[in-house]
Amino acid sequence: MPLAEELEALERGFWDASSRADGGYYRANCTDDVLFVFFFGTLDLVTCAEVVDGNRTPWKEYRFENVQVLELTDGAVAYSYRATARHEGATEDMVIYVTSIYVQRDGAWKMALHQQTQAQPWGSA
């Protein structure tokens, strides 16, 4: 499978796991020292997986646009995209710029860093 497709499948797996409240997917597909960077702060793997386990707002839909894959070094890549998503029950889409860094560990790609920046119109506070 081409690298871009493999990374997309992993990334979509995280979105789907969040909807299923499946923190186990995070535990299985991240490095032990992964860092999650959100607009509200940072989380480690244990905390993020617990939050996902308790998720009660699944995604109704999401899509990736402007996907870019950047090889950083041998065995490390950045997967970056613009996500448009909507939680079940929400009336508006959320637009997020996302970058995930994956590293190879024991022959598998593992997420080592995940960063999200919520988009907002120019001039808004």
C-alpha positions as CSV (number, residue, x, y, z in Angstrom):
1,M,0.0,0.0,0.0
2,P,1.4,3.5,-0.9
3,L,2.5,5.5,2.1
4,A,-0.1,8.3,1.7
5,E,-2.9,5.7,1.7
6,E,-1.5,3.9,4.7
7,L,-1.3,7.2,6.7
8,E,-4.7,8.2,5.6
9,A,-6.1,4.9,6.8
10,L,-4.4,5.4,10.2
11,E,-5.6,9.0,10.5
12,R,-9.2,8.1,9.6
13,G,-8.9,5.3,12.2
14,F,-8.3,7.9,14.9
15,W,-11.4,9.9,13.8
16,D,-13.5,6.8,13.7
17,A,-12.1,5.5,17.1
18,S,-13.1,8.9,18.6
19,S,-16.6,8.4,17.4
20,R,-16.8,4.8,18.8
21,A,-15.3,5.9,22.1
22,D,-12.4,3.5,21.4
23,G,-9.3,4.7,23.3
24,G,-7.8,1.3,22.6
25,Y,-7.1,2.4,19.0
26,Y,-5.1,5.3,20.3
27,R,-3.2,3.0,22.7
28,A,-2.4,0.6,19.9
29,N,-1.4,3.2,17.2
30,C,0.6,5.8,19.1
31,T,4.0,5.9,20.6
32,D,4.1,5.8,24.4
33,D,5.3,9.4,24.6
34,V,2.9,10.8,22.0
35,L,1.9,14.4,22.5
36,F,-1.5,15.8,21.5
37,V,-1.7,19.6,21.0
38,F,-5.2,21.1,21.0
39,F,-6.5,24.7,21.2
40,F,-7.2,24.1,24.9
41,G,-3.8,22.5,25.8
42,T,-1.7,19.4,25.5
43,L,-2.5,15.8,26.4
44,D,-0.4,12.7,26.8
45,L,-1.5,9.2,25.6
46,V,-3.1,8.1,28.9
47,T,-5.2,11.2,29.2
48,C,-6.2,11.4,25.6
49,A,-7.2,7.7,25.4
50,E,-9.3,8.2,28.6
51,V,-11.0,11.2,27.0
52,V,-11.7,9.2,23.9
53,D,-13.0,6.3,25.9
54,G,-15.6,8.7,27.5
55,N,-16.5,10.4,24.2
56,R,-20.3,10.9,23.8
57,T,-20.2,13.3,20.8
58,P,-19.4,11.1,17.7
59,W,-18.6,12.6,14.4
60,K,-21.6,12.7,12.0
61,E,-19.2,13.3,9.1
62,Y,-15.7,14.5,8.3
63,R,-13.6,15.0,5.3
64,F,-9.9,15.7,4.6
65,E,-8.7,18.2,2.0
66,N,-5.4,19.5,0.9
67,V,-3.6,16.4,2.2
68,Q,0.2,16.7,2.3
69,V,2.7,14.0,3.2
70,L,6.2,15.2,4.0
71,E,9.0,12.7,4.7
72,L,11.0,14.3,7.6
73,T,13.7,11.6,7.9
74,D,13.9,7.9,7.1
75,G,11.1,6.4,9.3
76,A,9.4,9.7,10.2
77,V,6.7,11.5,8.2
78,A,4.3,14.4,8.6
79,Y,0.7,14.0,7.5
80,S,-1.1,17.3,7.2
81,Y,-4.6,18.3,6.0
82,R,-7.6,20.5,6.4
83,A,-10.5,18.7,8.1
84,T,-14.1,19.8,7.9
85,A,-16.2,17.9,10.4
86,R,-19.5,18.0,12.2
87,H,-20.4,16.3,15.5
88,E,-23.8,14.6,15.7
89,G,-26.4,17.1,16.7
90,A,-24.3,20.1,15.7
91,T,-25.6,22.6,13.2
92,E,-22.3,24.0,11.9
93,D,-19.1,22.4,10.5
94,M,-15.9,22.8,12.3
95,V,-12.8,23.5,10.2
96,I,-9.4,22.3,11.6
97,Y,-5.9,22.3,10.3
98,V,-4.2,19.1,11.4
99,T,-0.7,17.7,11.4
100,S,0.2,14.3,12.7
101,I,3.8,13.1,12.9
102,Y,4.2,9.3,12.4
103,V,7.4,7.3,13.2
104,Q,8.1,3.7,12.4
105,R,8.4,1.4,15.4
106,D,8.8,-2.3,14.9
107,G,7.7,-2.1,11.3
108,A,4.5,-0.2,11.9
109,W,3.7,3.5,11.7
110,K,2.9,5.1,15.1
111,M,1.6,8.6,15.8
112,A,4.2,10.5,17.8
113,L,2.6,14.0,17.7
114,H,-0.8,15.3,16.7
115,Q,-1.6,19.0,16.5
116,Q,-4.9,20.7,15.6
117,T,-5.5,24.4,14.9
118,Q,-9.1,25.5,14.7
119,A,-9.7,27.8,11.7
120,Q,-11.4,31.1,12.2
121,P,-12.2,33.9,9.9
122,W,-9.7,36.7,9.4
123,G,-10.2,39.5,12.0
124,S,-12.2,37.4,14.5
125,A,-10.9,37.2,18.0
